[in-house]
Amino acid sequence: MADFIRFFIPIYFILFFAVSFLGISIVVAQKIGKNPNVLPKDDSAYALIGWYFKLILAALFIYTMLLVWFPAPTEKAFKITVLETEFIQYAGVILMIFALIWVVIAQFQMKDSWRIGIDDQINTRLITTGLFRFSRNPVFLGMTVSLVGFFLAFPTVIAFFFSVIGCILMQIQIRLEEEHLLKQHGQIYLEYKMKVSRMLGLY
């Protein structure tokens, strides 16, 4: 199981970033004629959140690569042994795979409205069909599930740290996007907000 996890996790995150960030961004950029990565680069609080996102992603990538380069010390460092069972680890792997599929489906359902950040230059269409019938933020939901799955598949304090910080940053980003969507779509978004949960279920 250890050898499988050692290679699965880095390959998974490389695939995740390549498909759900780079790949979809290239497709959307060709359609709208601009880079869908609209995270600001100024000195604002919102730009700082974007910078933290990039920092966490870079650190996560380096950490997963250490599994390949230095497997023994990386696997042993800050391990939570009580969670290190094959059942829990396989459950984490299944969650990660499901999350990737979920995210890609949600991104394709967004079509030209997909952005990395808040686009205040173009009025994007409010998507309420497909997975957006069950969650107002299916992409962030999938990313959250992916991080939880990562922690279960590789139960270390460091993986837990990445999961918690990543989830906090996503929740901040979600609320910033909600404010933007309310300004952009008004009553239509309010009605949608009343019908569909922020993430899933009652939340």
Order of alpha helices (4+ residues) and beta strands (2+ residues): alpha-alpha-alpha-alpha-alpha-alpha-alpha-alpha
